[in-house]
Amino acid sequence: MSGSKCRQLSGTLVKELLDSVDSVLFDCDGVIWRGDQVIPGAPEVINLLKKHGKKVFFLTNNSTKTRKMYADKMSTLGFGVSEEEVFGTAYCCAMYLKNVCKLQGKVYLLGSDAMRQELEAVGIQQTGVGPEHISGKQIDWANVPLDPEVKAVVVGFDEHFSYMKLNRAMQHLLQHDCLFVGTNRDTRLPLEGGRAVPGTGCLLQAVETAAQRQAQTVGKPNHFMFDCVSSQFGVGRERCLMIGDRLDTDIKMGSNCGLKTLLTLTGVSTVADAEEHLKSGCEERRGMVPDFYVESIADFLPALRG
């Protein structure tokens, strides 16, 4: 599979690529579905890859769903997927705190109920989920009551983000023994029709600015998500393909981990974006250039059916 970067994948090249890998990692939104609409042909691609003996995994920066919630959604859409094949940032964050940080204590969580569930599933208690109600007039913000058992602040997507939460997170982080972890740095969540809403990265940057500390993130493009898959399933990086629709997260993570990379054009990034990075003299930007691209992962079907 030698040659130039950013090549369109078609014809015999599809079979050649598939023969060179044992495992395939998929991003979800923009790759196998858009919102609640499945990408045409995607379930058949996943099911045929498995039939051909490939290991298939799903890596998403979305922290608002548990692994089970993702597996249930995929089953409804026609994908034959088990909970163990899904690696979301809610789950990976719990794994990071438990196995890498060896956390002894509670988490102050700016995040979703799904994150609470994944933390509690590995025995980590949390405080902070849901709206923070302030009773009466708050006078002394710098002396808000803090749980002394909190030893980590974790920031994911939190629809109840507020000044009180930001302040409480900052006060915890002023304690030097308090860990600081974020799910991901995506600043925008793209929606259908070219629309977008603020992403987790906006909330994380607010906490980082207040605390004057940098968080360790576990989501793409960080290598930790791949480490999770690799350690649990023995996936070798030299025979693994990462498929995604975003250059700055999916493709960059693949490059960071030494994987083969494929951009699908059913989501955020375009070939023009990739070519701009390719022309750049910046090594970091060149890490966002995929090895291959396809219009849709349905382009795999002729080779898989044959």
C-alpha positions as CSV (number, residue, x, y, z in Angstrom):
1,M,0.0,0.0,0.0
2,S,2.8,2.4,-0.8
3,G,2.3,5.7,-2.7
4,S,1.1,9.3,-2.3
5,K,-1.3,10.5,0.3
6,C,-4.9,11.4,-0.2
7,R,-5.7,9.0,-3.0
8,Q,-9.3,8.2,-4.0
9,L,-10.0,4.6,-3.1
10,S,-11.7,2.7,-6.0
11,G,-11.5,-0.5,-8.0
12,T,-8.8,-3.0,-7.0
13,L,-7.3,-0.6,-4.5
14,V,-10.3,-1.2,-2.2
15,K,-9.6,-5.0,-2.0
16,E,-5.9,-4.3,-1.7
17,L,-6.5,-2.0,1.3
18,L,-8.9,-4.5,3.0
19,D,-6.4,-7.3,2.5
20,S,-3.8,-5.2,4.3
21,V,-5.8,-4.8,7.5
22,D,-7.3,-7.0,10.2
23,S,-9.1,-4.3,12.2
24,V,-11.2,-1.3,11.2
25,L,-12.0,1.6,13.5
26,F,-15.0,3.8,12.6
27,D,-16.1,7.2,13.7
28,C,-19.9,7.3,14.0
29,D,-21.7,10.6,13.1
30,G,-20.9,11.6,9.6
31,V,-19.5,8.1,8.8
32,I,-22.1,5.5,9.4
33,W,-25.0,7.8,10.2
34,R,-25.9,11.5,10.1
35,G,-28.1,12.4,13.1
36,D,-30.7,9.6,13.1
37,Q,-30.4,8.8,9.4
38,V,-28.2,5.9,8.5
39,I,-25.6,6.4,5.7
40,P,-27.0,4.2,2.8
41,G,-25.1,0.9,2.7
42,A,-23.3,1.4,6.0
43,P,-24.9,-1.5,7.9
44,E,-24.1,-3.9,5.1
45,V,-20.5,-2.7,5.0
46,I,-20.1,-3.3,8.8
47,N,-21.8,-6.7,8.7
48,L,-19.8,-7.8,5.6
49,L,-16.5,-6.7,7.2
50,K,-17.2,-8.9,10.2
51,K,-18.3,-11.8,7.9
52,H,-14.8,-11.4,6.2
53,G,-13.2,-11.9,9.6
54,K,-12.3,-8.2,10.3
55,K,-12.5,-6.8,13.8
56,V,-14.7,-3.7,13.8
57,F,-14.8,-1.0,16.5
58,F,-16.5,2.4,16.9
59,L,-14.8,5.4,18.3
60,T,-16.8,8.5,19.1
61,N,-15.9,11.8,20.9
62,N,-19.6,12.1,22.0
63,S,-19.8,11.8,25.7
64,T,-23.6,12.0,26.1
65,K,-24.2,8.2,25.5
66,T,-23.0,5.1,27.3
67,R,-21.6,2.1,25.3
68,K,-24.9,0.3,25.7
69,M,-26.9,3.3,24.4
70,Y,-24.7,3.4,21.3
71,A,-25.0,-0.4,20.7
72,D,-28.8,-0.1,21.1
73,K,-29.0,2.8,18.6
74,M,-26.9,0.8,16.1
75,S,-29.0,-2.3,16.5
76,T,-32.1,-0.2,15.7
77,L,-30.4,1.1,12.6
78,G,-29.5,-2.4,11.4
79,F,-25.9,-2.7,12.5
80,G,-24.8,-6.0,14.2
81,V,-22.8,-4.4,17.0
82,S,-22.0,-5.4,20.6
83,E,-21.5,-3.0,23.5
84,E,-17.8,-4.1,23.8
85,E,-17.1,-2.8,20.3
86,V,-18.1,0.8,21.2
87,F,-15.5,3.2,22.6
88,G,-17.0,6.5,23.5
89,T,-15.3,9.3,25.5
90,A,-17.6,8.7,28.5
91,Y,-16.3,5.1,28.8
92,C,-12.7,5.9,27.9
93,C,-12.6,8.7,30.5
94,A,-13.7,6.2,33.1
95,M,-11.0,3.8,31.9
96,Y,-8.4,6.6,32.0
97,L,-9.2,7.6,35.6
98,K,-9.3,4.1,36.9
99,N,-6.4,2.4,35.0
100,V,-4.0,5.2,34.2
101,C,-4.6,7.8,37.0
102,K,-5.5,5.1,39.7
103,L,-7.9,7.7,41.0
104,Q,-8.6,7.4,44.8
105,G,-11.5,9.7,45.4
106,K,-14.6,11.3,43.8
107,V,-14.9,13.2,40.5
108,Y,-16.5,16.7,40.2
109,L,-18.2,16.1,36.9
110,L,-19.3,18.7,34.3
111,G,-21.0,16.2,32.0
112,S,-23.9,14.0,31.2
113,D,-25.8,11.3,33.0
114,A,-24.2,8.8,30.6
115,M,-20.8,9.9,32.0
116,R,-22.0,9.4,35.5
117,Q,-23.1,5.8,34.6
118,E,-19.8,4.9,33.0
119,L,-17.8,6.3,36.0
120,E,-20.0,4.4,38.5
121,A,-19.7,1.2,36.4
122,V,-16.0,1.2,37.3
123,G,-16.5,2.2,40.9
124,I,-15.9,5.9,40.7
125,Q,-18.3,8.2,42.6
126,Q,-19.1,11.6,41.2
127,T,-20.8,14.9,42.1
128,G,-22.0,17.7,39.9
129,V,-24.3,16.1,37.3
130,G,-27.4,18.1,36.5
131,P,-28.3,21.8,37.2
132,E,-26.6,23.6,40.1
133,H,-29.3,25.4,42.0
134,I,-28.2,28.4,44.1
135,S,-30.4,29.0,47.1
136,G,-30.7,32.6,48.2
137,K,-28.1,35.3,47.3
138,Q,-24.6,33.9,46.6
139,I,-22.2,36.4,48.3
140,D,-18.8,34.7,48.5
141,W,-18.1,32.8,45.3
142,A,-14.5,32.0,46.4
143,N,-15.7,30.1,49.4
144,V,-18.4,27.9,47.9
145,P,-18.6,24.6,49.8
146,L,-16.4,21.9,48.2
147,D,-16.6,18.1,48.7
148,P,-13.2,17.2,50.2
149,E,-13.3,13.7,48.7
150,V,-13.1,15.2,45.1
151,K,-9.7,14.4,43.6
152,A,-10.5,15.0,39.9
153,V,-12.4,17.5,37.8
154,V,-13.8,16.0,34.5
155,V,-15.3,18.0,31.7
156,G,-17.5,16.5,29.1
157,F,-20.6,17.8,27.3
158,D,-22.8,19.5,29.9
159,E,-26.0,21.2,28.9
160,H,-26.3,22.5,32.4
161,F,-22.9,24.3,32.3
162,S,-23.1,27.5,34.5
163,Y,-21.0,30.1,36.2
164,M,-21.5,28.2,39.5
165,K,-20.2,25.0,37.9
166,L,-17.3,26.8,36.3
167,N,-16.4,28.4,39.7
168,R,-16.7,25.2,41.6
169,A,-14.5,23.4,39.1
170,M,-11.9,26.2,39.3
171,Q,-11.9,26.0,43.2
172,H,-11.3,22.3,43.1
173,L,-8.5,22.7,40.5
174,L,-6.7,25.2,42.7
175,Q,-6.0,22.2,45.0
176,H,-2.7,20.8,43.7
177,D,-3.6,17.2,44.1
178,C,-6.7,17.5,41.9
179,L,-6.5,15.8,38.5
180,F,-8.0,17.6,35.4
181,V,-9.4,15.5,32.5
182,G,-11.5,16.5,29.5
183,T,-13.3,14.2,27.1
184,N,-12.3,16.1,23.9
185,R,-11.6,19.5,22.4
186,D,-14.1,19.6,19.6
187,T,-15.2,23.3,19.6
188,R,-18.3,22.8,17.4
189,L,-20.8,20.1,16.8
190,P,-21.8,20.2,13.1
191,L,-25.5,19.6,12.3
192,E,-27.5,19.0,9.1
193,G,-27.7,21.9,6.7
194,G,-24.4,23.4,7.6
195,R,-25.5,24.5,11.0
196,A,-23.5,24.0,14.2
197,V,-23.7,24.3,18.0
198,P,-20.9,24.8,20.6
199,G,-19.0,21.6,21.5
200,T,-17.3,20.3,24.6
201,G,-14.1,22.1,23.7
202,C,-15.7,25.5,24.5
203,L,-16.6,24.3,28.0
204,L,-13.2,22.8,28.6
205,Q,-11.4,26.0,27.5
206,A,-13.5,28.0,29.9
207,V,-12.5,25.8,32.8
208,E,-8.8,25.8,31.7
209,T,-8.8,29.6,31.4
210,A,-10.3,30.0,34.9
211,A,-8.0,27.4,36.5
212,Q,-5.0,28.4,34.5
213,R,-4.3,24.7,34.0
214,Q,-4.3,22.4,30.9
215,A,-6.5,19.3,31.0
216,Q,-5.5,15.9,29.8
217,T,-8.0,14.8,27.1
218,V,-8.8,11.2,26.3
219,G,-10.8,11.7,23.0
220,K,-9.6,11.8,19.4
221,P,-7.0,12.9,18.3
222,N,-5.4,11.7,21.5
223,H,-4.0,8.1,21.2
224,F,-5.7,7.0,24.3
225,M,-8.9,5.8,22.6
226,F,-6.8,3.5,20.3
227,D,-4.8,2.3,23.4
228,C,-8.1,1.3,25.0
229,V,-9.1,-0.8,21.9
230,S,-5.6,-2.2,21.5
231,S,-5.2,-3.3,25.1
232,Q,-8.6,-5.0,25.2
233,F,-8.6,-6.7,21.8
234,G,-4.9,-7.0,20.9
235,V,-5.2,-4.7,17.8
236,G,-1.9,-4.2,16.0
237,R,-1.5,-0.7,14.6
238,E,0.3,-1.8,11.4
239,R,-2.8,-3.8,10.3
240,C,-5.5,-1.3,11.4
241,L,-7.5,1.2,9.4
242,M,-9.1,4.4,10.9
243,I,-12.2,5.7,9.0
244,G,-13.6,9.1,9.8
245,D,-15.1,12.3,8.4
246,R,-13.0,14.8,10.4
247,L,-9.4,15.6,9.6
248,D,-8.6,17.2,12.9
249,T,-9.9,14.4,15.1
250,D,-10.3,11.0,13.2
251,I,-7.5,11.3,10.7
252,K,-5.1,13.0,13.1
253,M,-5.7,10.3,15.7
254,G,-5.0,7.6,13.0
255,S,-1.7,9.4,12.1
256,N,-0.7,9.8,15.7
257,C,-1.1,6.1,16.2
258,G,0.6,5.0,13.0
259,L,-2.7,3.6,11.5
260,K,-3.8,3.6,7.9
261,T,-6.4,6.4,7.4
262,L,-9.4,6.9,5.2
263,L,-11.6,10.0,4.9
264,T,-15.2,9.6,4.0
265,L,-16.9,12.6,2.4
266,T,-20.3,12.1,4.1
267,G,-19.5,14.4,7.0
268,V,-17.5,17.4,7.9
269,S,-14.2,17.6,6.0
270,T,-13.5,17.8,2.3
271,V,-10.8,16.7,-0.1
272,A,-10.0,20.4,-0.6
273,D,-9.4,20.7,3.2
274,A,-7.0,17.7,3.0
275,E,-5.2,19.1,0.0
276,E,-4.6,22.4,1.8
277,H,-3.0,20.5,4.7
278,L,-0.9,18.4,2.3
279,K,0.5,21.6,0.7
280,S,1.4,23.0,4.1
281,G,4.9,22.9,5.3
282,C,3.6,22.3,8.8
283,E,4.2,18.7,10.1
284,E,1.1,18.9,12.4
285,R,-1.2,19.8,9.5
286,R,0.3,17.1,7.3
287,G,-0.7,14.6,10.1
288,M,-4.3,15.5,9.2
289,V,-4.0,14.2,5.6
290,P,-5.6,10.8,5.0
291,D,-4.0,8.0,3.0
292,F,-7.2,7.6,1.1
293,Y,-10.7,9.0,0.7
294,V,-14.1,7.7,-0.5
295,E,-17.4,9.5,-1.3
296,S,-19.1,7.1,1.2
297,I,-18.1,3.9,3.0
298,A,-20.7,2.3,0.6
299,D,-17.8,2.4,-1.9
300,F,-16.5,-0.7,-0.1
301,L,-19.5,-2.8,-1.1
302,P,-18.4,-4.1,-4.5
303,A,-15.2,-5.5,-3.0
304,L,-17.0,-6.9,0.0
305,R,-19.8,-8.6,-2.0
306,G,-17.4,-10.0,-4.6
